């Protein structure tokens, strides 16, 4: 019997025993007539966080999660409101700990203060996690929480506790890297199709083309408590050279390469699968682990590079065209062709727009900042992991999504192993995008000072 199955059976047995110990609070689940009134949700939550017995605590956790799953949208939001309102720090205990620390700066007093400052809901979530299937249910609970926060910012305190615990529960030590191929069980392959977030997979035939050929690889991280649910996966193409268009990778009629002759590994799609784990970093571990595994399997590989989308480009460029701050008037004029319907189908318009879009993309990465950081999320991820912006590719993804998000632009990020540390430091500490000469030469001249700005500056000096 698999260890996970044995553990779930044991927890289920504890839960049933515990329900009897706590007075059959969940009598409906035991198919017997109720002997006591079923308590309110608030009472059950309070009983769980105060419980001392393992069996009764597991039963309570099972009961609470069952009630959560039976709630409608409004009921689930009420549940989250209860967590926020009633399960923060014990304020009386915290006041005592603060006063004690003011008078006694000892390590013991500091430890007591730290414990008192912890919200009660953190312990509540830990105990809910003891229930069979608790981890998966809590991940789905946070997915609901992230949506609810849009209407109720006060719930951010609850989210901070979820994220704090998930960062620990899903650290690299618990993650399992598995290869995904055409022999992988169908229920997992279905989820690869479902969760693909970069280049849609149209069905089983297309999935086969991405997994079955010998020059293709796919890897995913799993967690022992989520069974067959991938957390994140990466698709890899083994090639001779660095590709400049996604069609070079995905077309069925591409030139195939023998793995032992490949010189380049191309990470062309990285997809996070669990919305409820947003903010928990897996991608940097994934890329490093996959690079290590590929180097062991194929020592002939010399280059590790991505072919990446630029999902923030079109939004930034629209704002820049409406209110310029980075691009000069000449380049902005060259981008007017973007207003022509279906420009991507006109060879003349494509040829005219390609150099202008390349220059604008270079400016986007090297000069544009929003709230003090690069506005592109994919760029922040790879540059923060120590990659170099290696190449900008025009007309590289003419799919509806590629056109909508980036006017068809894609880029290559190069992972050069001896540069990763210094590149990471440059981006994280100096806010510097490390870019190749081929990218920097595309950069347009800085936007000249406008006449109005010159007049204002002269008046200020006068």
C-alpha positions in Angstrom: 0.0 0.0 0.0 1.5 3.4 -0.9 2.6 5.5 2.0 0.3 8.4 1.2 -2.7 6.1 1.0 -1.8 4.5 4.3 -1.5 7.9 5.9 -4.9 9.1 4.6 -6.5 5.9 5.9 -5.0 6.4 9.3 -6.1 10.0 9.4 -9.6 9.0 8.4 -9.7 6.4 11.2 -8.6 9.1 13.7 -11.2 11.4 12.4 -14.0 8.9 12.9 -12.8 8.1 16.4 -12.5 11.7 17.2 -16.0 12.6 16.1 -17.2 10.1 18.7 -14.9 11.6 21.3 -16.3 15.1 20.8 -19.9 14.2 21.1 -20.9 13.3 17.5 -20.7 16.9 16.2 -20.8 15.6 12.7 -23.5 13.0 13.1 -24.7 13.3 9.6 -21.4 12.0 8.3 -21.8 8.9 10.6 -25.4 8.2 9.5 -26.8 8.2 13.0 -29.4 10.3 14.7 -28.0 13.5 16.3 -27.6 13.4 20.0 -26.4 17.0 20.5 -27.0 20.3 18.6 -24.4 20.9 15.8 -22.3 23.9 16.9 -21.8 27.0 15.0 -18.9 27.3 12.6 -17.3 29.9 14.9 -17.5 27.5 17.9 -16.0 24.6 15.8 -13.1 26.8 14.7 -12.5 28.0 18.3 -12.7 24.4 19.5 -10.1 23.3 16.9 -7.6 25.9 17.8 -8.0 25.1 21.5 -8.1 21.4 21.1 -5.4 19.3 22.9 -6.3 15.8 21.7 -5.0 14.5 18.3 -8.0 12.4 17.5 -10.6 15.0 18.4 -8.5 17.7 16.6 -8.3 15.6 13.4 -12.1 15.0 13.6 -12.8 18.7 14.0 -10.5 19.6 11.1 -12.3 17.1 8.9 -15.7 18.4 9.9 -14.7 22.1 9.3 -13.2 21.4 5.9 -16.3 19.4 5.0 -18.5 22.4 6.0 -16.2 24.7 4.0 -16.6 22.6 0.8 -20.4 22.7 1.3 -20.6 26.5 1.5 -21.7 28.7 -1.4 -19.6 31.7 -2.6 -21.1 34.0 0.0 -20.7 31.5 2.8 -17.0 31.0 2.0 -16.4 34.7 2.1 -18.1 34.8 5.5 -15.8 32.0 6.6 -12.8 34.0 5.6 -14.2 37.1 7.4 -14.4 35.0 10.6 -10.8 34.0 10.2 -9.8 37.7 9.9 -12.1 39.0 12.6 -11.8 36.4 15.3 -8.5 34.6 14.9 -5.8 37.3 15.0 -3.3 37.5 17.8 -4.6 37.2 21.4 -4.4 40.9 22.2 -4.4 40.6 26.0 -1.6 38.0 25.8 0.2 40.2 23.3 -0.1 43.3 25.6 1.4 41.3 28.5 4.3 40.1 26.3 5.0 43.6 25.1 5.1 45.0 28.6 7.3 42.1 29.8 9.8 42.7 26.9 10.0 46.4 27.6 11.1 45.5 31.1 13.2 42.4 30.3 15.1 42.3 27.1 16.0 38.6 27.6 15.8 35.9 24.9 13.0 34.3 26.8 10.9 37.5 26.8 11.6 37.9 23.1 10.4 34.4 22.4 7.3 34.9 24.4 6.6 38.1 22.5 7.1 36.3 19.1 4.6 33.6 20.1 2.1 36.1 21.4 2.3 38.1 18.1 1.4 35.1 16.0 -2.2 35.2 14.8 -4.3 32.3 16.2 -5.4 31.5 12.6 -1.9 30.3 11.8 -2.3 27.5 14.4 -5.8 27.0 13.1 -4.6 26.5 9.6 -1.9 24.1 10.8 -4.6 22.0 12.5 -6.9 22.1 9.5 -3.9 20.7 7.5 -4.0 17.5 9.7 -7.3 16.4 8.0 -7.2 14.0 5.2 -6.9 16.1 2.0 -6.3 19.1 4.2 -3.4 20.5 2.2 -5.3 20.4 -1.1 -8.4 22.0 0.4 -6.4 24.8 2.0 -4.7 25.5 -1.4 -8.2 25.8 -2.9 -9.3 27.9 0.0 -6.5 30.4 -0.7 -7.6 30.6 -4.3 -11.0 31.8 -3.1 -9.3 34.2 -0.7 -7.2 35.8 -3.5 -10.4 36.6 -5.3 -12.2 37.9 -2.2 -9.3 40.3 -1.4 -10.3 42.4 -4.4 -13.5 43.4 -2.6 -12.2 43.2 1.0 -8.6 44.4 1.4 -8.8 43.6 5.1 -8.4 39.9 4.1 -4.8 40.6 3.2 -3.9 39.8 6.8 -5.4 36.3 6.4 -3.5 35.9 3.1 -0.2 36.8 4.8 -0.7 33.9 7.2 -1.6 31.5 4.3 1.5 32.6 2.4 3.7 32.3 5.5 2.7 28.7 6.0 2.7 27.7 2.4 6.2 29.0 2.0 7.3 26.5 4.6 5.0 23.6 3.6 6.1 23.8 -0.1 9.8 24.5 0.4 12.2 22.8 -2.0 12.9 20.0 0.4 9.4 18.6 0.0 9.2 19.0 -3.8 9.6 16.0 -6.1 10.8 16.5 -9.7 9.3 14.1 -12.2 9.7 13.8 -15.9 6.5 14.0 -17.9 6.3 12.0 -21.1 3.8 10.2 -23.2 3.8 7.2 -20.8 2.8 9.4 -17.8 -0.7 8.5 -16.5 -3.5 10.1 -18.4 -5.0 12.0 -15.4 -1.7 14.0 -15.1 -1.4 14.5 -18.9 -4.9 16.0 -18.8 -3.8 18.5 -16.3 -0.8 19.5 -18.4 -3.2 20.4 -21.2 -5.4 22.2 -18.7 -2.7 24.1 -16.9 -0.6 25.2 -19.9 -0.5 28.9 -19.5 1.9 30.1 -22.3 1.2 28.2 -25.5 -2.3 26.6 -25.5 -2.3 22.8 -26.1 -5.2 22.1 -28.5 -5.7 18.5 -27.6 -4.0 15.1 -27.3 -2.4 15.1 -30.7 -0.7 18.4 -29.9 0.4 17.2 -26.5 1.9 14.1 -28.1 4.0 16.3 -30.4 5.3 18.1 -27.3 6.1 15.0 -25.3 6.8 12.0 -27.5 9.6 13.0 -29.8 13.1 12.2 -28.5 14.2 15.9 -28.7 11.5 17.0 -26.3 11.4 17.0 -22.5 8.9 18.1 -19.8 9.5 18.2 -16.1 7.1 19.0 -13.2 7.3 19.6 -9.5 4.9 17.6 -7.3 4.2 17.7 -3.5 3.5 14.5 -1.5 0.2 15.9 -0.1 -1.2 16.9 -3.5 -1.0 13.4 -5.1 -1.2 13.8 -8.9 -1.5 17.6 -9.0 1.5 19.3 -10.6 2.6 22.5 -9.0 4.6 23.9 -11.9 6.0 22.4 -15.1 8.5 23.3 -17.8 8.6 22.2 -21.5 12.0 21.9 -23.1 13.1 21.6 -26.7 16.5 20.2 -27.6 17.8 22.0 -30.6 21.0 22.8 -32.6 20.6 26.6 -32.3 18.7 29.2 -30.4 15.2 29.5 -31.9 13.8 32.9 -32.8 10.2 32.0 -33.4 7.8 29.8 -31.5 6.9 28.1 -34.7 10.5 26.8 -34.9 9.7 24.8 -31.8 6.1 23.8 -32.1 5.5 23.2 -35.8 4.9 19.5 -36.7 7.2 19.7 -39.7 10.2 21.0 -37.9 13.7 19.5 -38.3 14.1 17.0 -35.5 17.5 16.7 -33.7 19.0 13.6 -32.1 19.4 14.2 -28.4 23.1 13.3 -28.5 23.6 15.9 -31.2 21.7 18.7 -29.6 23.7 21.7 -28.3 20.9 23.8 -26.9 18.2 23.3 -24.4 15.3 25.7 -24.9 12.8 26.4 -22.0 9.9 27.5 -24.1 7.0 27.3 -21.6 6.8 27.4 -17.8 3.4 27.1 -16.3 2.3 27.5 -12.6 -0.6 25.2 -12.0 -2.1 26.1 -8.6 -3.5 29.6 -8.3 -3.7 29.1 -4.5 0.1 28.9 -4.4 0.6 32.3 -6.0 3.6 34.0 -4.4 5.3 30.7 -3.5 8.4 30.5 -5.6 9.0 27.2 -7.5 10.4 28.3 -10.9 13.9 29.2 -9.8 14.3 25.7 -8.2 12.7 24.1 -11.2 15.0 25.6 -13.8 18.2 24.9 -11.8 17.1 21.3 -11.1 16.2 20.7 -14.8 19.5 22.2 -16.0 21.4 19.8 -13.6 19.4 16.8 -14.8 19.8 17.6 -18.5 23.5 18.1 -18.1 23.9 14.7 -16.5 21.7 13.1 -19.2 23.2 15.0 -22.2 26.7 16.3 -21.4 26.9 17.6 -25.0 24.5 20.5 -24.2 26.3 23.8 -24.2 23.5 26.5 -24.1 20.5 26.8 -21.8 18.1 29.5 -23.1 14.5 30.4 -23.0 12.1 31.4 -25.8 9.8 33.6 -23.7 6.7 35.8 -24.1 6.7 39.4 -23.2 3.2 39.7 -21.6 3.5 43.2 -20.3 4.7 44.8 -23.5 1.5 45.7 -25.3 0.0 47.3 -22.2 3.1 49.4 -21.6 3.4 50.4 -25.2 -0.3 51.5 -25.3 0.4 53.7 -22.2 3.6 55.0 -23.8 1.9 56.0 -27.0 -0.8 57.8 -25.1 1.6 59.6 -22.8 5.2 59.3 -23.9 8.0 59.1 -21.3 10.6 56.8 -22.7 10.2 56.6 -26.5 10.9 59.5 -28.8 8.5 61.0 -31.4 10.2 59.4 -34.4 9.9 55.9 -33.0 6.4 56.5 -31.9 5.5 57.5 -35.4 7.0 54.3 -36.8 4.7 52.4 -34.5 1.5 53.9 -36.0 1.2 50.7 -38.2 -0.1 48.9 -35.1 -3.4 50.7 -35.6 -3.9 49.0 -38.9 -6.3 46.1 -38.6 -4.6 42.7 -39.2 -1.2 44.3 -39.8 0.4 41.0 -39.1 -1.0 39.6 -42.4 0.5 42.3 -44.5 4.1 41.6 -45.5 4.9 45.3 -46.0 3.5 46.4 -42.7 5.2 43.5 -40.9 8.6 44.5 -42.4 8.0 48.2 -41.4 7.0 47.4 -37.9 9.6 44.8 -37.0 12.6 47.2 -36.4 10.4 49.7 -34.5 8.9 47.0 -32.3 12.4 45.6 -31.6 13.7 49.1 -30.6 10.6 49.7 -28.4 11.1 46.2 -26.7 14.7 47.0 -26.0 13.6 50.3 -24.3 10.9 48.4 -22.4 13.5 46.1 -20.8 16.3 48.6 -20.3 14.5 51.8 -19.5 10.9 51.3 -18.5 10.1 51.0 -14.8 6.7 50.8 -13.0 6.7 51.4 -9.2 10.5 51.1 -9.4 10.7 47.8 -11.1 10.6 46.2 -14.6 6.9 46.0 -15.6 7.2 42.6 -17.3 6.6 39.6 -14.9 8.3 37.0 -17.0 11.3 39.3 -17.4 11.5 39.9 -13.6 11.4 36.1 -13.1 14.3 35.2 -15.4 16.4 38.3 -14.8 15.9 37.8 -11.1 17.1 34.2 -11.5 20.4 35.4 -13.1 19.6 35.1 -16.8 20.8 37.6 -19.4 18.5 39.2 -21.9 20.2 37.7 -25.0 18.0 38.4 -28.0 14.8 40.2 -29.1 12.7 38.5 -31.7 10.1 40.3 -33.8 7.1 38.5 -35.3 8.0 35.5 -33.2 4.5 34.6 -31.9 1.6 35.6 -34.2 -1.0 33.7 -32.2 -4.0 35.7 -30.9 -2.4 35.7 -27.4 1.0 36.7 -28.7 -0.4 39.6 -30.7 -2.7 40.7 -27.9 0.0 40.7 -25.2 3.2 41.6 -27.1 2.4 42.4 -30.7 4.1 39.2 -31.6 7.4 39.9 -29.8 9.4 37.2 -27.9 12.8 37.2 -26.3 15.6 34.8 -25.4 17.0 34.8 -21.9 20.4 33.1 -21.7 21.3 31.1 -18.5 25.1 31.2 -18.6 26.2 29.3 -15.5 29.2 31.3 -14.7 27.2 34.6 -14.9 24.1 33.7 -12.9 25.3 35.1 -9.6 26.5 38.4 -10.9 23.5 38.9 -13.2 21.2 38.2 -10.3 23.0 40.8 -8.1 22.9 43.4 -10.9 19.1 43.0 -11.3 18.2 42.6 -7.6 20.5 45.2 -6.1 21.1 47.7 -8.9 17.8 47.3 -10.9 20.0 46.6 -13.9 18.8 44.5 -16.8 21.9 42.6 -18.0 21.6 42.5 -21.8 23.8 41.4 -24.7 25.3 43.8 -27.2 22.7 42.6 -29.7 20.0 43.9 -27.5 21.7 47.1 -26.5 22.4 48.1 -30.1 18.6 48.1 -30.6 18.0 50.7 -27.9 16.7 54.0 -29.4 18.1 57.4 -28.4 16.7 58.7 -25.1 13.6 60.7 -25.5 14.6 64.4 -26.1 13.4 67.1 -23.7 10.2 68.6 -25.0 9.9 72.4 -25.7 7.5 72.7 -22.8 10.0 71.0 -20.5 12.8 73.3 -21.7 10.7 76.4 -21.1 9.8 75.2 -17.6 13.4 74.5 -16.8 14.5 77.9 -18.0 11.8 79.6 -15.9 12.9 77.6 -12.9 16.5 78.8 -13.4 15.4 82.4 -13.9 
